[in-house]
């Protein structure tokens, strides 16, 4: 990832360049994104809903959307992603973005490394653009900055594309006790000083800018 700085920083986020040359604008998710998240969920295919949430209810419940947007930004972090290259962006789509990534830090455990549950979602019309890999890289950078050592991704066994993507990251894989249809990928997070993008610091900075501009 290579971020494009726009100074002074704006609340709508930073532009980052994908490996394929496309550009995504990213910012931390906000409580006011609840309605947009519900609208974005409605555009997902039945398969995408099932693969991401392990169910395919036709509409995301309000309470669920609020849990995903009203977060503490201390143990639960989430990025919202927009298409920075859309020549004639649809206003509604820009309101809810094209992808999201989040990590939820596990309760403190003095006996081992700090781990976090992680997940990514990409709208169907934005598949096959390298956004999934971009999101995983962004989560790894964020995790390193906030002190997470291991990211855990739970993936349905039948979700071949996500399993292939995770395998390409070098993550280890194991079964989930009591969940025959689910596997867990564990991705080790390198030290923050070895990564080019200080994503955790950018996350906090963008949140501060957004709050100042409200």
WOGIJO-V19260 format. One record per residue. N is the residue number from 1. RES is the residue in three letters. PHI is phi in radians with two decimals (* if undefined). PSI is psi in degrees with one decimal (NA if undefined). BURIAL is b if it has 9 or more other ideal C-beta (glycine too) atoms within 8 Angstrom, else e. Layout:
N|RES|PHI|PSI|BURIAL / N|RES|PHI|PSI|BURIAL
//
This chain:
1|UNK|*|142.3|b / 2|UNK|-2.31|106.5|e / 3|UNK|-1.30|144.0|b / 4|UNK|-1.81|112.9|b / 5|UNK|-1.38|132.8|e / 6|UNK|-2.11|106.0|e / 7|UNK|-1.80|137.2|e / 8|UNK|-1.22|153.1|e / 9|UNK|-1.05|142.6|b / 10|UNK|-1.94|153.3|e / 11|UNK|-1.16|-19.0|e / 12|UNK|-1.39|0.4|e / 13|UNK|1.91|-173.5|b / 14|UNK|-1.90|146.9|b / 15|UNK|-1.61|131.2|b / 16|UNK|-2.18|141.1|b / 17|UNK|-1.62|130.8|b / 18|UNK|-1.36|164.0|b / 19|UNK|-1.12|-28.3|e / 20|UNK|-1.50|3.7|e / 21|UNK|1.72|-14.7|e / 22|UNK|-1.21|164.8|b / 23|UNK|-2.24|137.9|b / 24|UNK|-2.12|140.3|b / 25|UNK|-1.75|129.9|b / 26|UNK|-2.17|147.1|b / 27|UNK|-2.71|159.5|b / 28|UNK|-1.11|146.2|b / 29|UNK|-1.21|152.7|b / 30|UNK|-2.24|162.3|e / 31|UNK|-1.09|-30.9|e / 32|UNK|-1.31|-0.1|e / 33|UNK|-1.50|3.1|b / 34|UNK|-1.00|-51.6|b / 35|UNK|-1.10|-39.0|b / 36|UNK|-1.14|-36.3|b / 37|UNK|-1.14|-40.6|b / 38|UNK|-1.10|-41.9|b / 39|UNK|-1.15|-40.0|b / 40|UNK|-1.14|-42.6|b / 41|UNK|-1.00|-38.9|b / 42|UNK|-1.11|-23.8|b / 43|UNK|-1.49|-12.8|e / 44|UNK|-1.21|145.4|b / 45|UNK|-1.20|162.2|e / 46|UNK|-0.96|-42.9|e / 47|UNK|-1.12|-44.8|e / 48|UNK|-1.13|-39.4|b / 49|UNK|-1.06|-46.6|b / 50|UNK|-1.12|-44.9|b / 51|UNK|-1.14|-35.9|e / 52|UNK|-1.43|-43.9|b / 53|UNK|-1.90|1.7|e / 54|UNK|1.10|17.8|e / 55|UNK|-2.75|166.7|e / 56|UNK|-2.34|47.5|e / 57|UNK|-1.05|142.3|e / 58|UNK|-1.15|-28.3|e / 59|UNK|-2.34|138.9|e / 60|UNK|-1.31|124.9|b / 61|UNK|-1.08|146.5|e / 62|UNK|-0.97|-44.1|e / 63|UNK|-1.08|-38.2|e / 64|UNK|-1.17|-44.0|e / 65|UNK|-1.08|-38.6|b / 66|UNK|-1.18|-37.0|b / 67|UNK|-1.10|-30.7|e / 68|UNK|-1.51|-13.5|b / 69|UNK|-2.02|-29.9|b / 70|UNK|-1.59|79.1|e / 71|UNK|-2.02|163.7|b / 72|UNK|-1.47|-16.5|e / 73|UNK|1.03|21.8|b / 74|UNK|-2.11|-41.1|e / 75|UNK|-2.05|-17.7|e / 76|UNK|-2.14|114.7|b / 77|UNK|-2.07|141.7|b / 78|UNK|-2.59|132.4|b / 79|UNK|-1.78|139.6|b / 80|UNK|-1.92|138.5|b / 81|UNK|-2.12|134.7|b / 82|UNK|-2.15|156.3|b / 83|UNK|-1.45|109.3|b / 84|UNK|-1.39|-10.4|e / 85|UNK|-1.86|4.2|e / 86|UNK|-1.13|117.5|b / 87|UNK|-1.22|-38.3|e / 88|UNK|-2.29|71.2|e / 89|UNK|-1.11|140.5|e / 90|UNK|-1.29|127.9|e / 91|UNK|-1.03|-42.8|e / 92|UNK|-1.13|-41.5|e / 93|UNK|-1.13|-39.1|b / 94|UNK|-1.12|-28.2|b / 95|UNK|-1.14|-35.1|b / 96|UNK|-1.96|0.8|b / 97|UNK|1.30|-177.7|b / 98|UNK|-2.05|-10.4|b / 99|UNK|-2.86|164.5|b / 100|UNK|-2.61|153.9|b / 101|UNK|-2.48|141.7|b / 102|UNK|-2.57|155.9|b / 103|UNK|-2.41|141.4|b / 104|UNK|-2.17|113.0|b / 105|UNK|-1.16|135.6|b / 106|UNK|-1.24|157.9|b / 107|UNK|-0.94|147.3|e / 108|UNK|-0.99|137.9|e / 109|UNK|-2.46|109.7|e / 110|UNK|-1.28|-8.8|e / 111|UNK|-1.57|-6.2|e / 112|UNK|-2.82|-175.7|e / 113|UNK|-1.16|155.0|e / 114|UNK|-1.33|128.4|b / 115|UNK|-2.13|167.2|b / 116|UNK|-2.61|141.4|b / 117|UNK|-1.27|138.2|b / 118|UNK|-2.35|152.8|b / 119|UNK|-2.75|152.8|b / 120|UNK|-2.32|150.8|b / 121|UNK|-2.41|133.9|b / 122|UNK|-2.30|130.8|b / 123|UNK|-1.02|145.0|b / 124|UNK|-0.95|-39.6|b / 125|UNK|-1.22|-7.2|e / 126|UNK|-1.99|13.4|b / 127|UNK|-1.20|159.0|b / 128|UNK|1.16|29.6|e / 129|UNK|-2.05|4.8|e / 130|UNK|1.47|10.1|b / 131|UNK|-1.26|-35.9|b / 132|UNK|-1.04|-46.5|b / 133|UNK|-1.13|-40.5|b / 134|UNK|-1.00|-44.6|b / 135|UNK|-1.14|-39.8|b / 136|UNK|-1.13|-41.7|b / 137|UNK|-1.06|-41.0|b / 138|UNK|-1.13|-40.5|b / 139|UNK|-1.15|-39.9|b / 140|UNK|-1.08|-44.8|b / 141|UNK|-1.11|-41.3|b / 142|UNK|-1.13|-46.0|b / 143|UNK|-1.02|-42.4|b / 144|UNK|-1.07|-40.3|b / 145|UNK|-1.25|-26.9|b / 146|UNK|-1.81|10.6|b / 147|UNK|1.50|21.0|e / 148|UNK|-1.63|132.0|b / 149|UNK|-1.68|-27.7|b / 150|UNK|-2.44|131.4|b / 151|UNK|-1.77|135.8|b / 152|UNK|-2.01|121.2|b / 153|UNK|-1.98|116.9|b / 154|UNK|-1.58|126.8|b / 155|UNK|-2.31|136.0|b / 156|UNK|-1.12|139.4|b / 157|UNK|-0.99|-33.5|e / 158|UNK|-1.40|-6.3|e / 159|UNK|-1.47|77.0|b / 160|UNK|-1.07|-41.1|e / 161|UNK|-1.10|-43.6|e / 162|UNK|-1.21|-37.7|b / 163|UNK|-1.10|-40.1|b / 164|UNK|-1.14|-42.3|e / 165|UNK|-1.07|-47.3|b / 166|UNK|-1.15|-37.4|b / 167|UNK|-1.08|-34.5|b / 168|UNK|-1.21|-15.0|e / 169|UNK|-1.51|-9.6|b / 170|UNK|1.54|8.9|e / 171|UNK|-1.20|147.4|b / 172|UNK|-1.46|159.2|e / 173|UNK|-2.34|144.6|b / 174|UNK|-2.67|162.1|e / 175|UNK|-1.28|161.6|e / 176|UNK|-1.86|118.8|b / 177|UNK|-0.94|129.4|e / 178|UNK|1.40|-1.1|e / 179|UNK|-2.24|83.8|e / 180|UNK|-1.11|-27.3|e / 181|UNK|-1.60|8.3|e / 182|UNK|-2.22|141.4|b / 183|UNK|-2.12|155.8|b / 184|UNK|-2.04|123.7|b / 185|UNK|-1.66|131.9|b / 186|UNK|-2.03|120.2|b / 187|UNK|-1.99|116.8|b / 188|UNK|-1.24|138.4|e / 189|UNK|-1.75|124.0|b / 190|UNK|-1.27|165.3|e / 191|UNK|-1.03|146.1|e / 192|UNK|-1.04|-33.6|b / 193|UNK|-1.31|-3.1|e / 194|UNK|-1.74|-2.5|e / 195|UNK|-1.86|147.4|b / 196|UNK|-1.41|-28.5|e / 197|UNK|-1.89|114.8|b / 198|UNK|-1.38|70.7|b / 199|UNK|-1.12|-36.9|b / 200|UNK|-1.12|-40.4|b / 201|UNK|-1.17|-40.6|e / 202|UNK|-1.09|-40.2|b / 203|UNK|-1.00|-51.0|b / 204|UNK|-1.16|-37.7|b / 205|UNK|-1.14|-43.6|b / 206|UNK|-1.15|-36.4|b / 207|UNK|-1.11|-41.2|b / 208|UNK|-1.12|-43.2|e / 209|UNK|-1.11|-43.2|b / 210|UNK|-1.08|-42.1|b / 211|UNK|-1.15|-37.6|e / 212|UNK|-1.20|-26.2|e / 213|UNK|-1.63|-5.2|e / 214|UNK|-1.19|NA|e
//
